[in-house]
Amino acid sequence: AYVVEPGKLSGTLLQEIDPVIGIHQVDASVYLDGVQCAGIGLGKKSMSGAFFRDAVIALVIASNGQYEITIKGKGKVVQGNRYSIPAMVSDEPYRLSLIYNSMDQTVSASINSAPILQTQPLSGFDPPIEAAAVTLNGRISEARTEIVNAHSFSRAEASSGFSILSAESFVVAPYEHHDFTWNMASHLPGRPISFAISDYAGKRITTGEAAILDDSQVQIGNLSFDPGTYIIEFSGSRERFGVISWTPATLVDPFFCMDAGMAWLEPSQDRQDEFIRILKRAGIALVRERMNMASLYNACVTGAWEGKAGNRDRLRQSYGAFGPKVLELLWGMNHKMGPVQGSDLPTQLVATSNATRSLIERWDHSADGYEVWNEPNLKDLPSDQYASLCHTYRYAMQQAGTDAPLVVGAFAGIPHDMYLKTMAACGVLERCEAISFHTYDKASVMGRSVQNLRDMLHALNSDDLQLWQTECGWAWTNGPGRPPAEEDRHSALEITAKAIESKVAGVSRHFPFVMNYYEEGARNFGMTGRERTPLLSLGAYLTCANILAGATY
């Protein structure tokens, strides 16, 4: 039994499970008279510290008998109360059960053996199931509170749980023969592991059976591809992996850039380095990363580059050694930088300048641009406050001796003309080299958006400023590790079309958002899947960069 200690607000039991395709189940019997609620869930390993945030599927019941089932990306799918479940026997615990069938993509649940959800279909749902958890939350009294008989299990319905050994091995040269190898979480003996390969349009080009190297590895050997982007799918488990076949870039066009988001979306050093080498081979000119001072300020002041700051520092060493240059987004703040009440920007500008100067001196070897903040026009603040920050960062750059450009704006969409006029009145447009903006509209409106911004700059006698599009993406529906085929192609079409329209309109640099797998609420902006292989959008954009490098309109 697991008992919440007196005075303790909550407690969670967690069991890691294999990422197989099949049945995942968690059961628990709980006494919860002394807490607000109890829950069982399937989801990420981080549920041990944040059950309600990282449970992908959860059944939660309150001490008064009210219950709900929540599914990430779909919200509450079931709600009820104690009158819709069998009456409790005195001094008996609640018996909770949750089952997810990833093969059929269904969820079932019961309380006290009474079904409250029966094989609910979840079309297109493919969450990361890494662990099962049971939680007790919110101590309200000293009444009996404990978990008894909690257990979980997983049963594979197909050879599954395939994971790649290297992301770089899925970006290959055309016409040559290549071997593709995966680790495998579960192998069902006696059953062949079939695969199919489709092209960008979804046309099947070949099928076969993978070679089983041992119980934990499988290989598809001697594959050759024409130039293009392809999908390898294991037929039994429906797990999919992207392949880009191309010739490395011979010309680097400064227009074609990428928001990689490596510093905050990929913690592994080896995986970061793999993606950096892929971007370098692709001829990507500049990569956007976030210089978050919340985790860097102390290292800037003390020189102790450890923990998160050390990881960020090592990433810049990799960029400097063998990657593209970095556009550093100057963003985030330590409490010593401010703010004061009513402001979301740093207000201690001397401390901000000193720390930023230290960071620029350390990282300027890998940088080719510094961008001020992120989407400040979404805040309910006049732009004179943002202007002060722009001047502060320009001063820090001058003191550090960098000749990299200062990029201001990072606007969400096209800003209101008064916002830009105030920045001009404060002298910001005279001290920067570029204006940046973000847009997630369709490609068809890209030219009009750029023209609107140019018209505003012309009215302010700032026609010479470059326009940098530092975020520009097209999301797909969150849930699966990779989007369905039609969504994948639609995302690829919009991302690539927006790059072409922006280049035609004279934008100087273009950054699709975002290379790494990235979930944001009901949307996913990643250009790689959860398994770290290319989506069609990445293949299409890198192909576009290869074809149009150096082209003029």
N, C-alpha and C positions, 0 to 999 in steps of 0.2 A: 504494500500500500504506500501511496505517496500522500503525505499530509501537509497542508499549508501551515506553516508555523504561526503562532499567535503574533499579531502585529504586522505580519508580512502581507502585502497587498495581493500578490499573485505568485503562481509557480507553473512551470511548463515541463512536461516530460517530452523528450524527442527521440525518435529512432530513425536513423538513416536507412533508406531502402534503395534497391537497385533500380536504375531507370529503364526498366523493361517495358515492352508493349504487352499488356495483359491486364490482370486484376490487381488492384491495390486496395487494401481494406484496413481500416483502423476501427477498433472497438474499445469501449471503456465503460466501466460502471463507476459512477461518481456520487458522493454525498456532497451537496452544495448548499446546505442551510446557512453556512456562515459566509458565503461569498455572493457577489452580484451575479456571476454567471460561470458556466463551464463550457468548454468547447473541444471538439475533436476536429482535426484538419489534415489535409494532404497538401504539400507545397514545398517551399524552399527550406533548406537546412537552417536558414536564419530565423525560422519560426521560434526557435528556442529563446530568442530575445525580443521578437516582435511578431507574435502569433497573428494578431488581427491584420497586420500589414502584409505578411508574407505567406499566409495560408491561401492557396489557390482555390481550394474547395473547403468549406467549413460548415459544420453544424454546431450552433451555439444555443444553449438553453439557460434561461435565467432561473433564479431560485423560486420565482412565482409560477414557473411552468411555461412561460412564453418562450417560443423558440423560433429560429430562422435558419435557413440554409443560404449561404452566399457563395457565389462563384465569381472569381476575378474577371472583370470585363463585362459581366452580365448582371451584377448586382444581386439583390435578394430574389431568389427564385421560389422560395417557400416561406410562409410565415404561419404561425399557429399558436395555440395556447394549451393549457393543461386539460381543457375539456375535449380536445381532439386526439388525446392519447389515452391508453388504458390507465385507470385509476392507480395511484401509487399504493403499494402495500406499506403499512407502517414500518418504519425503520429499514426500508429497502432502498438501495441506491437507484438512480436513473441509469438505465442501460442504453448507451448511445452506440450507433453503428453507421459507418459511412463507407460506401464502396464506389470506386471509380474504375470503369472498364475502358482502358485506353485503346483497346482493339476496336470495340464497338462505339466508343466515344459516348458512353452513358454514365449517369450517376444515380445511385440508389441510396436511401437512408431510412433509418428506423429509430424509434424511441420506445423502449420497453417492448421490443419485438413487433411493434405496430408500424407498418410502412407509412412514412410521411412523404416519400418520393420514390417512385418506382421506375427504374431504367429511363430516366429523363434523357432524351437525346441532346447532344451538344455538337451540332454540326460545325466543323472547322475548328474545333477546340483541341489544342495540343499543348497543355501546360507543362512546365518543368516540375515533375514529381520527384523530389529528392529525399523526402522524409515524411514521416507521420508524426503527429503531435497531439497531446492532450494538455489542456490548460485549465487552470482555475484562476479567476480574475476578480479583484476588488474585494478585499476583506471588509465585511460589514458587521460581523459579530463573532463571538467565540464558539458558536454552534459547530457541530460536527462538519468538517470539511476535509474530504480526502478522495483520492483516486484509487480504485481497486480494480484488479483484473484487466489492466490496460494492455492491449497487444496489437500488433499490426503484422501484415504479411503481404507479399507480392508473389504473383504466379505468372510466369511468362506464357503467352499464348502463341508466340512466334519467336524465332531467333531475333534478338532485338537489343536495343541499347547501344547502337553503333556510335562510336566517337572517333573523330579523325586524329591522326598522329601529328599532322602538320597542315596548316592553312595554305602554306606556299605550294604544297604538292597538288592543290586543286586549281592552280593557275599555271597552265602548261603551254609549251610551244606547239604550234599546229604541225600536223603530219608526222610527228615523232611518236614512238610507242612509249606508253607510260603505265606504271603499276600504281594502283590505289589501294591503300591498306587502312583498315579500321580496327580499333579495339571493339570488343563485343561483350556486353554485360551478361547476356544469357544466350546459350546455344542449346537448341532442342535436338538431341542426337537423332540421326536417322532421317531428318527432314532437310532437303536441299534449300539453299539460300538463293532464291531467284532474284534477278534484278532486271530493270529496263532502263534504257537511256533515251531521253527525248531532247529535241532541239528547242530553240527559243520559242518557236511557234507551237510547241506541244506535240509535234509529230514524232512518233516513236521511230528511232533509227536502228536500234539493236536490242536484243535481250540475251540472257544467258544465266549461268549459275556461277556464283562466287566460289572461290577455292577456300576451304576451311583450313587455316594454317594450324590451329589448335583450338581448344575450347574457348579461348579468349580473343582470337584474332581471325579476321577474314580478309581476303584480297581479291580484287578484280584486276587481272593482269593484261598487259599487252594491248591497251586501248590507244587508238589514234583518232584525233579529231581534226576536222576542218576548222578554220577560224570561226569563232562564234561562242555562244554561251549555252551550256547544256545542263540537264538535270539527270542525276543518277538516283533511281528510286529502288529500294528493296521492297519487293512485292508483298512479302508476308507482313512486315511491320509498317509499311508505308512511310518509312523514314527516307528523307530526301536530302540530296547534297548537290551544290552547284559547282560547275566547272567552267572556267574561262580558258579558251584556247586562243592565243594571240601571239604576235611578234612584239617583243619589247619596243618601247618608243625610242625613236632616234632623234626626235626634236621635242624640246620642252617649250610649250607655249605658256607664257605667264598667265593667260586667262584661266586655264584649267587647274583648279585647286580642289581641296576637299576639307570639309569639317570632319575630322577623324574622331574627336571626342575620346582619344585614348586615355587621357589623364583621369577621367572620371567614369569611363565605361569598361575599361579593360585593365584589371589590376595586375595581370601576369606579365612579367618582364619578357619572357620568351615569346608570348603571343603578341605583345606590343611590337617587338622587333620584327616578327614575321609580317605584320601588316605594314610596317614602315618600309620594309624591303619591297613589298608588292607595290606600294605607292610610288617608290622610286623607279621601279622598272616600268611603271605605267606612264612616266613622264609628268606626274603631278607636280606642279610648280611650287605650291605653298600649301601648308596644312594648318588648319585652325585648331588651337588648343586653348584651354582655360587656365589662366594664371590666377588661381583662387587664393587671395591673400588670407582668407580665414584659416587655411592650413599652412601658409607659407610665412606669415608675418614674423613669428618667433624665430624661425630659422634665418630670416633676413637680418634680424637684429643681433642674434647670438652666434650665428655661424654654425649651429648644430643641425646639420642636415640629416635628420633621422626620421623614422616612421613615414607618414604620408609625404612630408616634405622631401625626404630622401628618395622616395619612389618617384616623385615628380622630377627631382633633379636628375635621376638616372635616365628617365625618359628623354630629357633634353640632351643628355650625353649621346644617346642613340641617334636622335635626329641630327645632331652636329656631326657625328661620325660617319653615318652612311645613309641618311634620309633626306627628304626635301627640307627646305627651311620652314620655319614656323611663324604664323601670325599669332602673337600672344594676345589673348583677350584679358585686359587688365580689369579684374572683377573680384568681388567678394571683399570682406573686411573683417579684421580682428577688432575686438572692442576698443583697442587703443587707437584705432583710426576713426572712431565715432561709432554710430551716429548719435545725434541728439534727437529728442522727441520731435516727431513731425518730419524727419528726413530719412530716406532710405539710402542715402549716399554718404561716403565718408565726410566728416566735418573737421576732423583733426588733420588738416592738410599738410602740416610740417612733418608729422609722423608718417603720413601716407607717402609723401615725397621721398623721405629718407629710406623707408623700407623698399619702395619701388626702385629707387636708384640702385640699391644693393642687389636687388633681384636682376635688374637689367644688366648690370656689370657681370653677373654670374652667367646669365643665359643668352647674352647678345650674340654669342658665337653661333647659336642655332636659330636665331630669329631674323626675320626680314619684315617686321611690321609689328606695331603695337596698337591695339584697338581699345577704345575707352568704354568700359562698362557694357552691359547687354540690355537692349531694348528699354532705355531710360524713359522713352516717351509713353510707356505704359503706366508709369507712376504718376500720381497726382501731384506733380511738382513742376514749377516753372523751369524753363531751360537755363536760366541764369545760374542755378545751382549746379546743373550738369556742366555748364561752361567753366565754372571754377575748378571742377575736377579735371577737365580737359587741359586747362592751363597748368595745373599741378603736375599732371603726368608729362606734359611737354617739358616742364622745368626739370623733372627727374631724368628724362631722356637726355637733355642737354648736359646735365651734370655727369651723367654716365658716359657721355661721349659717343653715343650711338648715332649712326647716320640712317637708321631704319626709318621708314615713313610712319607718321602718326595718322591713325585712322579714327575718325570720330563719327558718332551717330549710332551705329548698330541698331538702327531704328526698326521697330516692329511695323512693317509696311512703309508707306510713304508718310512722313510726319506732317502735321498741320503746319501751314506756312508761318504762323506766328511763332511756333517753336523754333523753326529754322531762322526766322528774322531775329529773334532774341539772341540766339547763338552768334549770329553775325554781328549784332550790335555789341556783344561782349568780346569781339575780336577773335573768336575761335576759328572761323573759316580762313583767317589770314595766317594761322599758325599750324595748319594741318595740310597733309598731302592728298587725303582722300575722304570721301563720305561713304559710309557703309549703310546697307539696309537689308532687311529680311522680307521675303515674300513667299507665301505658300498658296498663292492663287494659281489658276490654270495658266498654261503657256500662252493661251490666246490673248491674255491681258498684259503680258510682260512688256511689250513695246510701249503701251499707253502709260504704264506705271513709271518706266524709265523716263519717258518724255515729261511727265508731270514733275518729277524731281529735277530734271534739267531746266525746266521753265522757272522753277523757284530759284535755282542757283543763278540762272541768267539775270533774274531781277535783282539779285544781290551782288552782281558783278563777280561771280565766282565760277565762271564757265570752265576755268582751267583745272578745277578739282576732278580727280578721278572718281568714278563710281565703282565701289566694290560691293558685290552681293554676297555677304558673308554667311547667310543661311538661306537655303532655297531647297525645299524638298516636297515629297508627296507621300503621305502616310498610307499604310494598309491596316486592315482591321486587326487589332491586337487579339492574342489568344494562341494561335499556332506558332510553332517554331519557325515556320516559313509561310508566306502568304499563299492562298490558293492561286492556281495558275493565272486566272484572269486578272486578279488583283496585282499579281507580280508583274504581268505585262503592262497593265495600266500605269502602275507606279513607274516602271522603266520608261514608258512613253512620255509621261509628263516631265520627269526629271531630265531626260535627254532633250526634249523639245524646249524646255525652259533654258537649258544651257545654250542651245542654238539661237533662240530668240534674243537672249541677253548678249551674246557675242555680236549678233547683227546690230543690236541697238547701241553698241559701243561701250558696254560695261567692261571695265579693265580686268577685274578678277571675279571668279564665280566659284562658290563653295557649296556643293550639295550637302544637305543635312540628312543623315549622318552615316559614316561608314560602319560603325559598330552597331550591333543589335541594341535597340533602344525602345523600351516600352514607355508610353506616356498616356496614362489613363486607358481609354478605349482604342488608342491608336498606337501604331508602331512605325517609327521612322527609319529603322535600320535598313542598310543596304547589304548587310550580311545576315544570315539566319542565326538562330540561337546556337547552331552547331559550328558557326564561324566559317562557313563557305559562302561564296557569292550568291546574291540574288540576281535576278535578271537586270535590275536597275543598276547594279554596280558594273555588270558586264557591258550593258548598253552605254553607260556614261564613259567608261574607260575606252571603249571602242570609238565613241564619238571624239574623245580627246586625241586618240591616235590618228583618226582620219582628218580632223580639222585643224590639227596643230599647224600654226603658221599661216592659216588661211585668212584672207581679208574679204570684206564685203563691199 
